[in-house]
């Protein structure tokens, strides 16, 4: 695969992470109906925790440089901060409670762990197959 195709694929994955961040912000204040208790149900935290590692892993598969795996994380974080704190038209989309912290942790921690594993993989020793000793007994 050529470098140009790799960078284009990274750009598409970053756009995906930006779009996911926008949708996750919009669905973060979701509540159950009053008849079911009216509790806050932050489904977008689960979506962020599942999709960010997948986006980072997919970027690792196509990126020409190892450091590019952090690009979806940077795009996601920038989108959450810009839309969440500044908001469209000055409105705040990110609620100032536990759901915001959970969304940030769900997206950044899960994606960050995957990015860290991808970035340090070349520096880890090769996997040594376990030697199985047969018992003479």
Buried (B, 14 or more C-beta within 10 A) or exposed (E): EEEEEBBEBBEEBBEBBBEBBBEBBEBBBEEEEEEEEEEBBBEBBEBBBEBBBBBBBBBBEBBBEBEBBBBBBEBBBBBBEBBBEEEEEEEEBBBEEEBBEBBBBBBBBBBBEBBEBBBEEEEEEEEEEEEEEEEEE
